[in-house]
Amino acid sequence: MSSFYVTPRCSPSRAALLTGRHPHSVGIGILTGDDRPRGYVGSLSASAPTLAERLGAEGYATCLSGKWHLSSDTATPNETWPTRRGFNEFYGILPGCGSYYQPRLMSGEESVPSEVFQGDYYFTDDISAYASDFIERAHTQGTPFFLYLAHTAPHWPLHAREKDIAKYRQRFAAGWDRLRQERFERQQELSLHSAAELSPRDPEVPAWEDAPEHEWEIERMATYAAQVEVMDRGIGGVIHTLERLGQLDDTLILFSSDNGACAEPLPPTSAGKKFNPEICPPETRDGVTVAVGNNPSITPGPEESYASYGRAWANVSNTPFRLYKRWVHEGGISSSFIASWPAGGVNGGEISTHPGHLVDIVPTVMDAIGGASDGPGVSLLEQWRNPSAESDLDERPLFWEHIGNAAVRRGTWKLVRENDSPWELYDISADRGETVDRSAAEPELVQELTALWHDWARSNGVIPWDAVLADYRQRGIPEGQAAG
């Protein structure tokens, strides 16, 4: 799908994916901070069954291998943990990220002993291997299965082995300007989107030729690419397992990201906020102090570093779109999406331009097994089976809100704003890069879509961002921490 949408942040996307509901309505309006009584609860509400609970009731074995990030309390087992939300097996981490060399790894509701992290341990490999093993066991038992393989890669920190980083140094030596143009040209050749032109380079990003520390910048992107490759290898291992067991054609496989590219700096800029040791160990396994930050004195890749790849490379990752994770412009919410199910009529080699949203995944999966679901989403199966056919679903409105950023798309039109900024209007059919604001020329459409968005926000429990900030001030917490 070339027009698939997620939310602009990891926890809300996972909430929508697993429940088929908009995240605000199930407790995850921002991230997993518990801001009661006036704010979001920060944990996945029990009022909406998860996809694992739905499929478990149909006789499926269920497994989460990887990241949960839907519980405000990750210290004490409680009703919001994955083991109590329908997953028979959980092998992974509860928070949003962590060291790839020594994560706070859980098996079920127990911590995995540190002895596991010896030698060449790497988190991405571990959860991929567990996923393949789960499939093997379900096949042996003759049980239908639901696997949720939730990688953290390539979320920061930039951790990867030297052997995986080395092959990418030369690839990214051309710099972000040239590579961004090359990506755009390839996307046009593949008909992946309708952007008539490449959006301008982020104004906060210098031209590559003017950027200092080229070697360090190349190292950052090469490490990021290595993280993606290791993830790809792990997914390939799962595919090979299914193929070897004769299950590949009759397994519905869905692949997506959880948000657009991440331009977040490290250390985080939130006032007075420090990293929780749960996601950033103060020392390596050998007792070396971990250095946190994005500066040339910290080389990304090894365990003793903790860095991110920065705004300039995120601008490349989001080609041709504007802005990033946290925003609801296309750069924050457009995601790669692949579906495969040959036995179900979902074949390879075709591109669907129909818009879809994460809330559609639950009804799609339930439709695939002949089950029912509720919520705002729709089944996408027929669109996947006949991607070139016209669909009335293209005109249904899709909605977003995150930390005051807001958007609605209906048909080819998208209304979007940054918090405290005026609404902008774009014709997405011709301008996926959101380069020509049409709001002044279409005031009645702006008014109509604005009303639609406000109705959706009220019905889904969206708390106005000003009210969230006021609550933080009243509690004596710096406003910078409100965004998580």
C-alpha positions in Angstrom: 0.0 0.0 0.0 1.4 3.4 -1.0 -1.1 5.4 1.1 -1.1 3.5 4.4 -1.2 5.6 7.6 -0.2 5.0 11.2 -0.2 7.5 14.1 2.9 9.7 14.6 4.2 7.9 17.7 4.9 4.3 18.8 2.5 3.7 21.7 -0.6 5.2 20.0 0.2 3.2 16.9 0.4 -0.1 18.8 -2.8 0.7 20.6 -4.6 1.3 17.3 -3.1 -1.8 15.7 -4.1 -4.2 18.5 -7.5 -2.8 19.3 -8.8 -1.4 16.1 -9.7 1.8 18.0 -8.3 5.3 17.9 -5.6 5.4 20.7 -7.1 8.3 22.7 -10.3 6.2 23.3 -8.3 3.3 24.8 -6.0 5.3 27.2 -3.0 6.0 25.0 -3.3 9.7 24.0 0.5 10.4 24.1 2.7 7.7 25.4 2.6 5.5 28.6 2.7 8.2 31.3 -0.1 7.9 33.8 -1.6 11.4 33.9 -4.7 10.7 35.8 -7.1 12.1 37.0 -7.2 14.8 34.3 -5.0 13.2 31.7 -4.6 9.9 29.8 -4.2 6.8 31.8 -1.1 5.7 29.7 -2.1 2.0 29.6 -4.2 0.1 27.1 -7.8 0.1 28.3 -9.4 -3.3 29.2 -12.6 -2.0 27.6 -11.3 -2.9 24.1 -10.2 -6.5 23.4 -6.8 -6.9 21.7 -6.4 -8.8 18.5 -4.6 -11.4 20.6 -7.7 -11.8 22.8 -10.0 -12.0 19.8 -7.9 -14.7 18.1 -7.2 -16.6 21.3 -11.0 -16.9 21.7 -11.0 -18.5 18.2 -8.4 -21.1 19.2 -5.2 -19.4 18.0 -1.9 -19.7 19.9 -0.7 -16.1 20.5 2.7 -14.7 20.9 4.3 -11.3 21.2 8.0 -11.3 20.5 9.5 -7.8 20.9 8.2 -4.5 22.2 5.0 -3.9 24.1 5.0 -0.2 25.2 1.4 -0.1 26.3 1.7 -0.2 30.1 2.4 2.7 32.5 3.6 0.4 35.2 6.5 -1.8 33.9 7.8 -2.8 37.3 5.0 -4.9 38.8 2.9 -7.4 36.8 -0.6 -6.1 36.3 -3.7 -6.4 34.1 -2.1 -4.2 31.4 0.8 -6.5 30.6 0.7 -8.5 27.4 0.5 -11.8 29.2 -2.9 -10.6 30.6 -4.1 -9.0 27.3 -4.4 -12.2 25.3 -0.8 -13.3 24.6 0.0 -16.8 25.7 3.7 -16.0 25.2 5.6 -12.8 25.7 9.4 -12.5 25.0 10.7 -9.0 24.8 10.6 -5.6 26.5 7.8 -3.6 28.2 9.1 -0.1 27.6 9.6 1.7 24.3 13.2 1.0 23.6 16.5 -0.1 25.2 20.0 -1.3 24.6 20.4 -3.8 21.9 23.2 -5.5 23.8 21.6 -5.7 27.3 17.8 -5.0 27.1 15.5 -5.3 30.1 14.3 -8.6 28.7 11.2 -10.4 29.9 10.0 -13.9 29.4 6.4 -14.0 30.4 6.3 -12.0 33.5 9.8 -12.9 34.7 13.1 -11.0 34.0 15.5 -13.0 31.8 18.8 -13.5 33.7 21.8 -11.4 32.5 23.7 -14.6 31.5 21.7 -14.5 28.3 23.5 -11.4 27.2 26.9 -12.9 26.8 29.1 -12.8 23.8 27.5 -11.7 20.5 24.0 -11.2 21.9 21.9 -8.7 19.9 18.2 -8.0 20.8 16.9 -7.9 17.2 18.4 -11.4 16.5 17.0 -12.8 19.7 13.3 -11.8 19.2 13.4 -12.9 15.6 14.7 -16.3 16.6 12.0 -16.6 19.3 9.4 -15.7 16.7 10.5 -18.5 14.4 10.7 -20.9 17.3 7.1 -20.1 18.3 5.9 -20.9 14.7 7.7 -24.2 14.8 6.1 -25.2 18.1 2.6 -24.1 16.9 3.0 -26.1 13.7 4.2 -29.2 15.6 1.1 -28.9 17.8 -1.2 -28.4 14.9 -2.4 -25.1 16.3 -3.3 -22.0 14.3 -1.1 -19.1 15.4 -1.0 -15.3 15.7 2.5 -13.9 15.9 3.1 -10.2 16.7 6.8 -9.6 16.0 7.4 -6.1 17.3 10.9 -5.0 16.5 12.4 -2.0 18.2 14.9 -1.6 15.3 15.8 1.0 14.0 14.7 3.0 17.0 17.6 4.7 18.8 20.1 3.9 20.3 22.3 3.4 17.2 23.6 0.0 18.1 25.0 -2.4 15.5 27.9 -4.8 15.0 30.9 -3.5 13.0 30.5 -6.3 10.4 27.0 -4.9 9.6 28.0 -1.3 9.6 31.1 -1.6 7.4 29.2 -2.3 4.2 27.2 0.9 4.4 29.9 3.5 4.9 30.6 4.0 1.2 26.9 3.9 0.4 26.1 7.0 2.4 29.2 8.9 1.6 27.3 10.8 -1.1 25.5 12.7 1.6 21.9 13.5 2.4 21.1 15.9 -0.5 22.1 13.5 -3.3 20.6 10.5 -1.6 17.3 12.2 -1.0 17.1 13.1 -4.7 18.0 9.6 -5.7 15.3 8.1 -3.5 12.7 10.4 -4.9 13.6 9.4 -8.4 13.3 5.7 -7.6 10.0 6.3 -5.9 8.7 7.9 -9.0 9.9 5.1 -11.2 8.1 2.6 -9.0 4.9 4.8 -8.8 4.9 4.6 -5.1 3.2 8.0 -4.5 1.8 11.0 -6.1 4.3 13.6 -5.0 4.8 15.7 -8.1 8.0 17.2 -6.7 10.4 16.7 -3.8 9.6 18.8 -0.7 12.4 21.2 0.1 15.2 20.1 2.4 14.3 20.7 6.0 15.3 24.4 6.7 17.0 23.3 9.9 19.3 21.0 7.9 22.4 22.4 6.2 23.4 21.4 2.7 25.7 18.3 2.8 28.6 20.3 1.4 28.3 22.7 4.3 27.8 20.2 7.0 30.7 19.6 9.4 32.0 16.1 10.5 31.1 14.2 7.4 32.7 10.9 8.6 30.7 11.0 11.8 27.5 11.8 9.9 28.2 8.8 7.5 28.8 6.6 10.6 25.4 7.5 12.0 23.4 6.6 8.9 25.5 3.5 8.2 24.7 2.2 11.7 21.0 3.0 11.2 21.1 1.0 7.9 22.8 -1.9 9.6 20.0 -2.0 12.2 17.5 -2.2 9.4 19.4 -5.0 7.7 19.5 -7.1 10.9 15.8 -6.7 11.2 15.3 -7.7 7.6 17.4 -10.8 8.1 15.3 -11.7 11.1 12.0 -11.3 9.2 13.6 -13.3 6.4 14.2 -16.1 8.9 10.5 -16.1 9.9 9.6 -16.3 6.2 12.0 -19.2 5.6 10.5 -21.0 8.6 7.0 -20.6 7.2 8.2 -21.8 3.8 10.0 -24.8 5.2 6.9 -25.8 7.1 4.6 -25.4 4.1 2.7 -22.6 5.8 3.9 -19.6 3.8 1.0 -19.3 1.2 -1.7 -19.7 3.8 -0.2 -17.2 6.4 -1.5 -13.6 6.3 1.6 -11.5 6.7 1.4 -7.8 7.4 4.4 -5.4 7.7 4.3 -1.8 8.8 6.2 0.8 10.8 4.7 2.5 13.8 5.5 6.1 12.8 7.5 8.2 10.4 11.3 8.8 10.6 12.6 10.0 14.0 14.4 13.4 14.2 14.6 13.3 18.0 17.9 14.5 19.4 19.8 12.7 22.2 19.9 13.5 25.0 16.3 14.4 25.0 15.4 18.1 25.3 12.6 17.7 27.8 13.3 20.0 30.7 15.0 18.1 33.5 14.3 14.7 32.1 16.9 12.0 32.3 16.9 8.6 30.8 15.4 5.8 32.9 18.0 3.0 33.4 15.3 0.6 32.1 15.9 2.0 28.6 19.5 3.3 28.9 21.9 1.2 31.1 24.4 3.5 32.8 27.2 0.9 32.1 28.0 -1.7 29.5 28.2 -5.4 30.4 31.9 -4.9 31.0 31.4 -1.9 33.3 32.2 0.9 30.9 30.2 4.1 31.3 27.6 4.6 28.5 28.0 7.9 26.7 24.7 9.5 25.7 24.5 12.2 23.0 24.7 13.2 19.4 28.2 14.6 19.0 31.3 13.5 17.1 33.0 12.4 20.3 30.5 9.5 20.6 30.9 6.9 17.9 27.6 5.2 17.2 27.4 1.4 17.0 29.1 -0.1 20.1 27.5 -0.8 23.4 29.2 2.1 25.2 27.4 4.7 23.0 23.8 5.8 23.0 22.9 8.1 20.1 20.3 8.8 17.3 20.8 9.5 13.6 19.5 13.0 13.6 17.2 15.3 11.7 19.1 15.4 8.4 19.1 11.6 7.9 15.5 11.4 9.1 14.7 13.9 6.3 16.2 11.3 3.9 14.2 8.5 5.4 11.0 10.4 4.9 11.6 11.3 1.3 9.6 13.0 -0.2 7.5 14.1 2.8 7.7 16.9 5.3 8.3 16.6 9.1 8.8 13.6 11.2 7.6 11.3 14.1 5.4 13.3 16.5 3.9 15.4 13.6 0.8 14.5 11.5 2.1 15.8 8.2 2.9 12.9 5.9 6.4 12.5 7.3 5.0 11.6 10.6 2.1 9.2 9.7 2.9 7.7 6.2 4.2 4.2 6.6 5.5 1.5 4.3 3.0 -1.4 4.3 3.1 -4.9 2.8 0.5 -7.6 2.8 0.9 -11.2 1.6 -1.6 -14.0 1.6 -1.5 -16.0 -1.7 -4.0 -18.6 -0.5 -6.4 -15.8 0.4 -6.1 -14.0 -2.9 -3.6 -11.3 -1.7 -0.8 -11.8 -4.3 2.5 -10.1 -4.8 3.7 -7.5 -7.3 0.8 -5.0 -7.1 0.5 -1.6 -5.5 -2.7 -0.3 -3.9 -3.1 3.4 -3.8 -6.2 3.2 -1.6 -5.8 4.9 1.8 -5.7 2.7 4.9 -5.2 3.1 8.6 -4.0 1.0 11.5 -7.5 0.9 12.9 -8.3 -1.3 9.8 -6.0 -4.1 10.8 -8.3 -5.7 13.4 -11.4 -5.9 11.1 -9.2 -7.1 8.2 -7.7 -10.0 10.2 -11.1 -10.9 11.7 -12.5 -10.9 8.2 -9.8 -13.2 7.0 -10.8 -15.8 9.6 -14.5 -15.3 9.2 -14.9 -13.5 12.5 -16.6 -10.2 13.4 -15.2 -7.0 14.9 -16.4 -3.5 15.9 -14.8 -0.1 15.9 -14.1 2.6 13.3 -12.0 0.5 11.0 -12.9 -1.5 7.9 -11.6 -4.7 6.3 -9.1 -4.0 3.5 -9.1 -7.6 2.1 -11.1 -6.7 -1.0 -8.9 -3.8 -1.7 -5.8 -6.0 -1.5 -7.4 -8.6 -3.7 -8.4 -6.1 -6.3 -6.0 -3.1 -5.8 -6.9 -1.4 -9.1 -10.7 -1.5 -8.5 -12.4 1.7 -7.4 -13.5 1.8 -3.8 -16.1 3.9 -1.9 -13.9 3.6 1.1 -11.5 6.1 -0.3 -13.9 8.9 0.7 -14.2 7.9 4.3 -12.5 10.4 6.6 -9.3 9.4 8.5 -8.2 11.3 11.6 -5.2 12.0 13.8 -4.1 14.0 16.9 -0.9 14.0 18.8 0.4 16.6 21.3 -1.7 19.2 19.6 -0.8 18.3 16.0 -4.0 17.4 14.1 -5.2 16.2 10.7 -8.1 14.7 8.8 -8.0 13.2 5.3 -11.1 12.7 3.2 -10.7 11.5 -0.3 -7.9 13.4 -2.0 -8.0 16.3 0.5 -6.0 16.5 3.7 -6.4 19.2 6.4 -3.4 19.4 8.8 -1.9 21.7 11.4 0.9 21.9 13.8 -0.1 22.8 17.3 -0.9 26.6 17.7 -0.6 27.0 13.9 -3.3 27.6 11.3 -4.9 24.7 9.4 -3.2 23.9 6.0 -5.0 22.1 3.2 -3.4 19.9 0.6 -4.6 17.9 -2.5 -2.9 14.6 -1.6 -3.6 13.1 -5.0 -1.1 15.5 -6.6 0.9 16.8 -3.6 1.9 14.1 -1.1 4.8 16.3 -0.3 2.4 18.9 1.1 4.2 21.7 -0.7 1.2 23.9 -1.9 -1.3 25.0 0.8 -4.8 25.3 -0.7 -6.6 26.5 2.4 -7.0 30.1 1.2 -8.5 28.9 -2.0 -10.9 26.4 -0.4 -12.3 28.1 2.8 -15.6 26.2 2.8 -13.8 22.9 2.6 -11.5 23.9 5.4 -14.5 24.7 7.5 -16.2 21.4 6.7 -13.2 19.3 7.5 -12.4 21.3 10.6 -15.9 20.5 11.9 -15.4 16.8 11.1 -12.2 16.7 13.0 -13.7 18.4 16.1 -16.6 15.9 16.1 -14.1 13.0 15.9 -11.9 14.5 18.7 -14.9 14.9 21.1 -16.2 11.4 20.4 -12.7 9.8 20.9 -11.7 11.5 24.1 -9.0 13.7 22.7 -7.8 16.1 25.5 -6.9 19.5 24.1 -3.2 20.0 24.2 -3.6 23.3 26.1 -5.4 21.4 28.8 -2.6 18.8 29.0 0.0 21.6 29.5 -2.1 23.3 32.1 -2.4 20.1 34.0 1.4 19.7 34.0 1.8 23.3 35.3 -0.7 22.7 38.0 1.2 19.6 39.1 4.5 21.5 39.1 5.9 19.4 36.3 7.9 21.1 33.5 5.8 21.4 30.4 8.6 19.9 28.3 7.8 16.5 29.8 4.2 16.5 28.7 5.0 15.2 25.3 6.7 12.1 26.8 
